[in-house]
Amino acid sequence: MRRLLVAVIAVALFIALSPSESFAQGEAIVQKKMQYGLKGGIDASTLRGDFYAPTLSGVSFDHRVGFAFGGFVAWQFNDIVAIQPEFLWVRKSSAAEASLPELGFSQFIVPTLDYIEIPLLVRFTPATEGSIDPIIYAGPSLGINVKAQLLSVTNDEEEIEDIRHEIQGLDFGIVVGGGIMFGSGQLRYSTVRYTLEGRLTTGYTDILVDEEAGASAGNFSNSTFAIMAGIIY
């Protein structure tokens, strides 16, 4: 995944720094177009990893639905390549269930983690003759944890606990995604277009602070797939 990211950025820089057709014809320096917009949608998240306790070695987390929304700015280097930083609020949730019948023990846990995520994306928008243009992007992402709760149901007794002190404050990941840009509308004095996209955000940070937190602790990182719609001004 990291090699793919390096290759994508290298190709983007090559295209961005290459002279455009208008420049080759001796015209003025190509103007960089700035865009901005809003996007939002739903995500399916899970925690990848293993519990430390041998008795929980077969327990894994399942996906649960959360949400993602925010805004972005894009600097268009030419007709194809743009640099697009984003500022998103993302809720990531997952669920796991453990049962030890011989001890009369069962537990269902649902961690819910809220992040402010700041991806820095290289965006490709190859031009087409129709009204629908493809979008492909990739880049690193920094997540800042702002809320962390754990819902646990132990032997039918429910408890909600604040676990922010057990979660790493920063989560580094890589975003890869794509979609389409379509339509052309008018919003007051601005011409707008619309987007529909899907993205995978793979975290590379062990999100647990203390490896000796107990039998419920493990080595886990975030994995999130999101589907979002957006508007570009």
Backbone bond lengths (Angstrom), bond angles and torsions (degrees), N, CA, C in turn:
res aa  C-N    CA-C-N  psi(-1)  N-CA   C-N-CA  omega(-1)  CA-C   N-CA-C  phi
1 M - - - 1.448 - - 1.524 110.76 -
2 R 1.334 117.91 -41.61 1.452 120.78 -179.65 1.517 111.01 -66.80
3 R 1.356 117.86 -38.71 1.454 120.55 176.91 1.517 111.09 -62.63
4 L 1.351 116.83 -39.29 1.453 121.12 177.66 1.519 110.33 -62.38
5 L 1.329 116.91 -42.05 1.454 121.00 -179.87 1.522 110.85 -62.69
6 V 1.333 117.67 -44.76 1.467 121.60 178.73 1.520 110.38 -60.87
7 A 1.344 116.40 -42.23 1.466 120.22 -179.97 1.525 111.06 -64.28
8 V 1.338 117.47 -42.03 1.462 121.32 179.63 1.520 110.94 -61.70
9 I 1.336 117.57 -45.24 1.458 121.25 -179.58 1.526 111.04 -65.43
10 A 1.328 116.86 -39.46 1.462 120.46 179.39 1.527 111.19 -62.74
11 V 1.321 117.16 -44.34 1.468 120.69 178.67 1.523 110.33 -64.90
12 A 1.340 116.74 -39.72 1.462 120.03 -179.94 1.516 111.42 -63.08
13 L 1.319 117.25 -42.97 1.461 120.62 179.03 1.516 111.17 -65.11
14 F 1.325 117.14 -38.73 1.464 120.92 178.81 1.527 110.80 -61.61
15 I 1.351 115.84 -45.81 1.458 120.03 -179.47 1.527 110.57 -68.37
16 A 1.337 116.12 -41.63 1.457 119.57 -176.81 1.516 112.06 -65.50
17 L 1.337 117.02 -35.14 1.462 120.69 -177.25 1.515 113.21 -89.43
18 S 1.333 117.07 -7.30 1.460 120.28 177.95 1.515 109.56 -75.20
19 P 1.336 118.24 141.27 1.461 120.15 179.88 1.509 110.78 -66.73
20 S 1.322 116.80 138.29 1.457 120.96 178.56 1.512 109.74 -79.15
21 E 1.319 116.13 172.89 1.450 121.40 -178.77 1.526 110.56 -62.57
22 S 1.346 115.62 -41.00 1.451 118.45 -178.79 1.515 111.85 -66.26
23 F 1.314 117.72 -35.39 1.458 121.60 178.18 1.514 109.85 -68.61
24 A 1.336 116.90 -39.09 1.450 120.66 -179.72 1.517 111.10 -64.08
25 Q 1.314 117.45 -24.38 1.438 121.76 179.78 1.520 112.30 -87.52
26 G 1.353 115.58 5.86 1.448 119.79 175.83 1.504 114.31 86.90
27 E 1.324 118.79 14.40 1.446 120.96 179.26 1.519 110.22 -79.79
28 A 1.317 116.32 179.73 1.459 121.01 -177.82 1.519 110.26 -67.78
29 I 1.309 115.83 167.49 1.463 121.99 -179.21 1.528 109.44 -57.93
30 V 1.333 115.58 137.61 1.461 120.53 -178.08 1.526 109.96 -63.51
31 Q 1.294 115.70 129.78 1.447 120.65 179.45 1.532 110.06 -77.11
32 K 1.346 117.40 136.35 1.452 122.03 177.14 1.523 108.55 -88.34
33 K 1.294 116.66 122.21 1.456 121.88 -176.58 1.515 110.28 -90.65
34 M 1.310 117.29 131.88 1.461 121.33 177.93 1.517 109.14 -102.23
35 Q 1.330 116.21 134.38 1.447 123.27 175.59 1.519 109.18 -122.42
36 Y 1.314 116.84 160.22 1.456 120.58 172.57 1.520 107.90 -149.88
37 G 1.330 115.78 162.00 1.447 117.65 -176.48 1.515 113.43 -172.85
38 L 1.313 114.55 -177.50 1.461 123.65 178.98 1.515 109.07 -126.62
39 K 1.335 116.49 150.44 1.456 120.84 176.55 1.514 109.65 -150.59
40 G 1.324 115.25 157.66 1.453 120.01 178.48 1.517 110.94 -168.84
41 G 1.336 115.74 160.99 1.454 119.29 -179.52 1.513 111.59 174.29
42 I 1.315 115.50 -157.56 1.461 121.77 -178.45 1.526 109.97 -115.09
43 D 1.327 115.85 157.38 1.455 120.12 176.43 1.523 110.55 -135.03
44 A 1.316 115.26 159.77 1.465 123.17 173.41 1.523 106.87 -121.83
45 S 1.322 116.16 117.24 1.463 121.30 -174.09 1.516 111.52 -118.38
46 T 1.321 114.03 159.10 1.457 120.68 172.05 1.525 108.82 -153.91
47 L 1.317 115.58 167.54 1.460 121.68 174.96 1.520 108.06 -106.83
48 R 1.346 116.05 123.95 1.463 121.66 178.37 1.522 108.57 -95.30
49 G 1.345 116.64 130.22 1.453 119.81 177.63 1.517 111.98 151.43
50 D 1.333 115.16 -164.96 1.463 121.78 -176.16 1.519 110.11 -136.69
51 F 1.332 114.76 146.97 1.455 120.35 170.92 1.527 109.70 -74.14
52 Y 1.326 115.47 150.26 1.468 119.47 178.34 1.527 112.11 -75.12
53 A 1.335 117.56 -35.50 1.460 120.90 -175.29 1.524 110.55 -68.69
54 P 1.344 118.54 127.39 1.471 120.86 179.33 1.525 113.07 -57.73
55 T 1.326 117.33 -31.55 1.470 119.88 -179.05 1.529 112.11 -68.98
56 L 1.340 117.01 -15.80 1.463 121.44 -179.71 1.521 112.17 -110.43
57 S 1.327 116.30 16.51 1.465 120.19 -175.03 1.531 112.51 -63.11
58 G 1.334 117.26 -25.94 1.458 119.76 -178.81 1.515 113.92 -93.41
59 V 1.325 117.12 3.86 1.462 121.49 -177.13 1.529 109.45 -94.09
60 S 1.316 116.90 132.67 1.460 121.18 177.58 1.524 109.72 -136.91
61 F 1.320 115.85 164.12 1.463 121.28 -178.18 1.522 110.83 -89.48
62 D 1.319 115.54 143.59 1.455 122.90 174.57 1.520 109.70 -102.23
63 H 1.346 115.54 160.57 1.451 121.05 178.30 1.529 111.24 -71.13
64 R 1.323 114.72 145.71 1.456 121.66 169.71 1.523 108.84 -135.55
65 V 1.321 115.58 158.75 1.465 120.84 -174.50 1.526 110.56 -88.64
66 G 1.329 115.15 135.76 1.455 122.17 174.06 1.523 109.38 -131.65
67 F 1.327 116.42 -151.66 1.458 119.36 -179.55 1.527 110.07 -146.00
68 A 1.325 115.78 164.67 1.460 122.55 176.38 1.521 108.08 -149.45
69 F 1.339 116.99 135.29 1.456 120.03 176.42 1.529 109.18 -156.98
70 G 1.327 115.92 156.60 1.450 120.10 179.27 1.512 111.89 164.07
71 G 1.336 115.32 -156.11 1.453 120.56 -177.11 1.506 111.68 -135.67
72 F 1.328 115.41 174.90 1.460 120.63 -178.43 1.519 110.07 -155.64
73 V 1.319 113.87 161.75 1.462 122.92 172.27 1.517 107.06 -129.21
74 A 1.330 117.51 142.86 1.465 121.17 -179.92 1.519 109.61 -132.91
75 W 1.339 115.67 131.66 1.452 121.72 174.43 1.519 107.83 -104.46
76 Q 1.314 116.35 113.78 1.463 122.50 -175.71 1.531 109.11 -86.98
77 F 1.350 116.67 112.67 1.462 120.75 179.80 1.525 111.35 -76.23
78 N 1.318 115.86 -37.72 1.461 121.64 176.40 1.523 107.85 -155.80
79 D 1.313 117.78 -162.25 1.465 120.14 -176.54 1.522 113.25 -69.06
80 I 1.343 117.24 -12.04 1.463 119.63 -172.76 1.525 112.59 -115.88
81 V 1.326 118.21 -44.40 1.463 122.25 -168.00 1.527 111.87 -107.48
82 A 1.344 115.01 136.11 1.464 121.65 174.62 1.520 109.15 -139.98
83 I 1.323 116.02 151.59 1.465 122.49 170.29 1.523 107.00 -100.83
84 Q 1.331 116.56 126.66 1.464 120.48 -171.46 1.531 111.52 -130.28
85 P 1.333 118.49 94.89 1.470 119.93 170.08 1.517 110.15 -78.92
86 E 1.331 116.21 146.28 1.459 121.57 -178.70 1.522 110.49 -129.46
87 F 1.311 116.06 160.01 1.462 122.88 177.59 1.523 106.56 -135.91
88 L 1.341 116.95 106.04 1.465 121.80 -170.84 1.528 111.33 -125.58
89 W 1.323 115.13 147.99 1.472 121.63 167.21 1.525 106.11 -102.62
90 V 1.329 116.15 122.01 1.464 120.87 -174.00 1.521 109.63 -126.94
91 R 1.319 116.28 128.37 1.470 121.08 173.76 1.522 109.22 -103.35
92 K 1.347 115.55 125.67 1.462 121.82 -179.41 1.521 108.55 -118.53
93 S 1.323 115.13 128.10 1.456 120.14 -177.97 1.521 109.68 -138.60
94 S 1.311 116.20 149.19 1.466 121.92 177.08 1.518 108.26 -151.17
95 A 1.325 116.56 175.06 1.467 119.89 -175.23 1.524 110.26 -146.98
96 A 1.324 115.38 145.19 1.466 121.50 176.34 1.523 109.05 -141.93
97 E 1.327 115.57 150.96 1.457 121.23 -179.69 1.520 109.56 -133.20
98 A 1.320 115.56 131.30 1.464 121.49 178.94 1.522 109.08 -125.97
99 S 1.315 115.28 141.92 1.461 119.51 -178.94 1.523 109.74 -142.09
100 L 1.345 115.40 131.09 1.464 122.61 175.18 1.530 107.44 -124.85
101 P 1.332 117.35 83.77 1.479 120.42 -174.95 1.516 113.34 -58.58
102 E 1.332 116.44 -34.81 1.464 118.51 -177.74 1.514 112.32 -65.60
103 L 1.364 116.44 -21.58 1.461 120.77 178.11 1.527 111.90 -105.26
104 G 1.334 115.91 2.27 1.452 119.50 -178.12 1.519 112.59 65.43
105 F 1.341 117.05 35.79 1.463 121.39 -174.62 1.522 110.44 -122.71
106 S 1.315 116.73 133.87 1.456 122.23 172.19 1.524 108.44 -144.47
107 Q 1.319 116.05 142.08 1.463 120.11 -178.62 1.525 110.49 -145.93
108 F 1.326 115.08 137.25 1.456 122.84 176.68 1.522 107.05 -122.42
109 I 1.325 118.15 123.23 1.460 121.02 -176.29 1.533 110.21 -123.78
110 V 1.327 114.67 143.00 1.465 122.27 179.21 1.530 108.37 -133.97
111 P 1.335 118.54 95.68 1.465 119.58 172.51 1.523 110.46 -77.26
112 T 1.327 116.88 137.43 1.461 122.91 176.76 1.522 108.32 -125.84
113 L 1.334 115.81 118.84 1.458 121.89 -174.40 1.525 109.65 -120.53
114 D 1.331 116.50 126.62 1.461 122.05 176.43 1.522 109.54 -104.69
115 Y 1.333 115.49 132.75 1.458 121.37 -179.51 1.511 111.22 -128.44
116 I 1.321 116.64 145.59 1.456 121.97 158.82 1.519 105.51 -91.22
117 E 1.325 117.14 115.91 1.462 121.19 -177.71 1.527 110.03 -108.24
118 I 1.330 114.56 137.56 1.460 121.47 -179.05 1.525 108.30 -125.18
119 P 1.330 118.71 86.16 1.461 121.31 175.42 1.538 110.36 -78.85
120 L 1.322 115.82 148.02 1.462 122.49 172.05 1.519 106.45 -120.37
121 L 1.328 116.03 101.95 1.457 121.72 -168.13 1.530 112.20 -106.14
122 V 1.322 115.67 144.61 1.459 122.65 166.15 1.523 106.19 -98.02
123 R 1.337 116.41 118.06 1.462 120.95 -173.35 1.530 111.28 -110.71
124 F 1.325 115.50 129.61 1.459 122.02 175.41 1.526 108.57 -106.93
125 T 1.331 116.53 131.15 1.461 121.41 176.37 1.520 108.45 -131.53
126 P 1.325 118.09 80.33 1.468 120.18 178.64 1.526 110.77 -60.02
127 A 1.329 116.23 131.66 1.463 120.60 -178.84 1.523 110.49 -73.41
128 T 1.306 115.95 142.67 1.462 122.49 176.30 1.529 109.03 -127.27
129 E 1.315 115.94 167.06 1.458 120.23 -179.85 1.527 112.10 -80.99
130 G 1.317 116.98 -17.48 1.455 120.34 -179.39 1.519 112.21 -90.58
131 S 1.318 115.75 -169.23 1.464 121.81 -179.16 1.520 113.15 -91.08
132 I 1.337 116.82 -2.42 1.465 121.66 179.65 1.521 109.10 -113.42
133 D 1.327 116.79 122.85 1.458 122.25 179.72 1.529 109.92 -114.36
134 P 1.339 118.45 136.81 1.463 120.68 176.93 1.522 111.70 -75.36
135 I 1.316 115.76 152.06 1.464 122.68 176.27 1.526 108.04 -126.96
136 I 1.328 116.65 133.13 1.461 122.62 174.15 1.525 107.09 -133.33
137 Y 1.331 117.29 135.37 1.470 118.47 179.72 1.526 111.01 -150.22
138 A 1.325 114.51 160.24 1.463 121.77 177.20 1.516 108.18 -159.87
139 G 1.333 116.05 156.97 1.448 119.47 177.78 1.514 112.26 166.01
140 P 1.327 116.89 170.74 1.472 121.47 178.38 1.520 111.11 -77.64
141 S 1.321 115.62 160.58 1.464 121.13 -179.78 1.527 109.79 -142.18
142 L 1.317 115.76 139.57 1.457 122.17 175.09 1.517 108.81 -113.24
143 G 1.337 116.51 123.68 1.458 121.82 177.48 1.522 110.66 -107.24
144 I 1.331 116.65 133.69 1.466 122.51 178.07 1.524 107.52 -113.62
145 N 1.320 116.47 115.70 1.462 119.76 -177.61 1.523 110.67 -72.70
146 V 1.320 116.90 127.69 1.468 121.70 -179.21 1.525 112.18 -118.11
147 K 1.337 117.02 -14.10 1.457 119.83 178.97 1.517 109.31 -158.73
148 A 1.323 116.88 140.70 1.463 121.45 178.93 1.524 108.74 -148.86
149 Q 1.333 115.70 120.65 1.457 121.56 178.21 1.516 110.27 -130.51
150 L 1.312 115.48 150.87 1.459 121.40 177.44 1.525 109.02 -125.32
151 L 1.327 115.66 117.09 1.462 121.26 171.75 1.518 107.36 -92.85
152 S 1.314 116.93 122.86 1.462 121.07 178.35 1.528 109.64 -127.11
153 V 1.323 114.52 135.72 1.465 121.31 175.63 1.523 106.48 -119.16
154 T 1.331 115.89 105.32 1.461 121.94 -176.89 1.517 109.58 -111.73
155 N 1.337 115.57 114.95 1.469 120.25 -177.81 1.531 110.89 49.17
156 D 1.341 115.39 47.56 1.469 124.28 176.40 1.526 113.85 71.66
157 E 1.342 118.30 8.99 1.462 120.88 175.48 1.526 108.69 -104.94
158 E 1.344 115.74 122.32 1.461 121.54 -174.24 1.525 111.00 -96.36
159 E 1.332 115.49 140.19 1.463 121.25 178.84 1.527 109.30 -146.61
160 I 1.331 116.23 139.01 1.463 122.44 175.15 1.521 108.39 -114.72
161 E 1.328 116.62 126.71 1.462 122.13 -173.28 1.521 110.05 -127.60
162 D 1.331 115.43 139.96 1.460 121.16 173.45 1.536 108.20 -81.44
163 I 1.334 116.89 118.89 1.470 120.26 -176.08 1.535 111.59 -118.71
164 R 1.315 116.22 22.87 1.459 118.10 -176.77 1.527 111.54 -60.79
165 H 1.334 117.16 -32.45 1.461 120.14 179.60 1.530 112.23 -68.86
166 E 1.338 117.33 -12.59 1.464 120.84 179.46 1.532 112.55 -100.51
167 I 1.338 116.99 -0.25 1.460 121.77 -175.70 1.526 110.16 -113.03
168 Q 1.322 116.35 137.11 1.455 120.31 176.55 1.523 110.91 -59.28
169 G 1.324 115.74 140.19 1.451 119.73 -178.65 1.515 113.78 -70.95
170 L 1.361 117.24 -29.21 1.453 122.00 -178.43 1.524 110.28 -120.04
171 D 1.314 115.47 141.38 1.466 121.66 179.90 1.530 108.16 -132.67
172 F 1.340 116.19 113.11 1.456 121.21 -179.91 1.527 110.15 -94.04
173 G 1.338 116.35 137.06 1.451 120.11 -179.19 1.507 112.37 -150.60
174 I 1.325 115.72 -178.81 1.459 123.20 177.78 1.520 108.47 -127.02
175 V 1.328 115.77 134.46 1.458 122.77 -179.61 1.524 109.24 -107.64
176 V 1.321 116.51 132.24 1.465 122.65 172.72 1.524 107.14 -133.74
177 G 1.330 117.14 130.68 1.458 118.38 -177.99 1.508 113.08 -165.61
178 G 1.314 114.67 -177.14 1.454 120.89 179.85 1.501 110.91 -174.37
179 G 1.317 115.01 174.60 1.452 120.05 -179.52 1.509 110.80 174.62
180 I 1.321 115.68 -147.56 1.460 121.07 -179.00 1.521 110.13 -135.31
181 M 1.332 114.97 151.55 1.449 123.05 171.70 1.528 106.65 -116.55
182 F 1.320 117.02 129.88 1.458 118.24 -172.36 1.523 110.40 -148.08
183 G 1.335 114.23 168.19 1.451 121.01 174.03 1.510 113.29 73.59
184 S 1.288 115.01 168.12 1.457 122.54 175.82 1.514 107.40 -156.11
185 G 1.334 115.30 112.83 1.459 119.54 -176.99 1.512 111.54 -128.08
186 Q 1.323 115.78 179.13 1.452 121.92 -179.29 1.518 109.00 -124.40
187 L 1.343 116.38 127.38 1.457 122.24 176.60 1.522 107.23 -125.39
188 R 1.323 115.78 102.49 1.463 121.76 -171.78 1.532 109.32 55.16
189 Y 1.343 116.18 -110.94 1.454 118.92 -176.18 1.529 112.35 -103.35
190 S 1.308 117.58 9.22 1.460 121.28 -176.50 1.522 110.93 -112.71
191 T 1.325 114.84 143.42 1.458 120.93 170.10 1.516 108.28 -90.57
192 V 1.312 117.23 131.54 1.460 120.42 -174.45 1.523 110.14 -123.26
193 R 1.346 114.25 155.47 1.452 121.66 170.54 1.521 107.75 -128.95
194 Y 1.341 116.08 170.21 1.455 120.89 -174.47 1.528 109.90 -125.04
195 T 1.330 115.48 153.63 1.458 120.23 -179.84 1.525 110.44 -130.65
196 L 1.314 114.89 151.50 1.458 123.14 170.96 1.521 106.21 -136.99
197 E 1.337 117.17 123.04 1.458 119.56 -171.01 1.520 112.36 -145.75
198 G 1.321 114.26 159.26 1.460 121.76 172.78 1.510 108.89 -129.27
199 R 1.329 116.80 143.58 1.468 120.02 -177.73 1.521 111.35 -145.36
200 L 1.317 114.69 149.25 1.460 122.49 174.61 1.518 108.53 -113.90
201 T 1.333 116.09 125.07 1.462 122.04 176.10 1.523 108.07 -112.42
202 T 1.323 116.20 114.59 1.459 122.13 -179.09 1.519 109.57 -105.68
203 G 1.334 116.83 118.01 1.458 121.28 179.41 1.522 111.72 -84.12
204 Y 1.334 115.32 144.72 1.466 121.28 179.14 1.518 111.93 -120.12
205 T 1.333 116.80 17.78 1.461 121.95 178.82 1.515 110.04 -109.71
206 D 1.337 116.89 132.99 1.462 121.14 170.63 1.523 106.46 -70.82
207 I 1.331 117.44 108.75 1.458 120.16 -168.62 1.526 113.66 -77.19
208 L 1.344 118.78 -12.10 1.461 120.52 179.96 1.529 110.12 -84.73
209 V 1.330 115.85 135.73 1.456 120.90 -176.65 1.517 111.48 -75.88
210 D 1.334 117.86 -47.16 1.455 122.47 -171.91 1.514 109.97 -114.46
211 E 1.341 116.96 115.39 1.464 120.99 179.39 1.519 112.27 -70.32
212 E 1.347 117.61 -14.62 1.462 121.42 -178.98 1.535 110.73 -105.63
213 A 1.331 116.11 29.45 1.469 120.20 -176.59 1.522 112.87 -69.56
214 G 1.351 117.22 -17.22 1.453 118.89 179.12 1.507 111.88 132.77
215 A 1.356 115.49 -170.26 1.459 120.83 -173.89 1.516 112.86 -66.45
216 S 1.323 118.01 -22.00 1.457 120.18 -178.18 1.519 112.47 -87.95
217 A 1.349 117.98 -4.07 1.457 121.19 -176.66 1.522 110.95 -86.59
218 G 1.316 115.58 156.37 1.457 120.86 178.23 1.510 110.41 -161.73
219 N 1.297 114.81 -172.23 1.460 121.86 179.16 1.533 107.33 -104.09
220 F 1.328 117.71 102.30 1.461 121.45 -172.36 1.520 111.60 -130.90
221 S 1.337 114.94 147.21 1.458 121.82 173.93 1.529 108.81 -135.54
222 N 1.324 115.45 158.49 1.466 121.39 -176.04 1.524 112.32 -80.76
223 S 1.319 116.07 146.08 1.461 122.88 170.86 1.526 106.99 -140.71
224 T 1.358 116.83 124.70 1.455 120.82 -172.48 1.521 110.99 -137.97
225 F 1.331 116.35 131.97 1.462 121.64 171.38 1.520 107.85 -115.13
226 A 1.337 116.53 128.31 1.455 121.03 -176.08 1.527 110.65 -125.23
227 I 1.318 115.30 145.63 1.462 123.04 171.67 1.524 107.04 -117.54
228 M 1.336 116.90 122.55 1.466 120.67 -174.49 1.521 111.71 -134.71
229 A 1.306 114.76 150.09 1.463 122.49 171.90 1.520 107.88 -114.35
230 G 1.332 116.54 149.26 1.450 119.03 -176.63 1.511 112.66 -147.85
231 I 1.335 114.41 170.78 1.452 122.67 176.28 1.516 108.08 -130.19
232 I 1.321 117.33 135.58 1.463 123.68 -176.91 1.525 108.92 -116.81
233 Y 1.332 115.66 128.06 1.461 120.97 177.31 1.542 109.81 -97.65
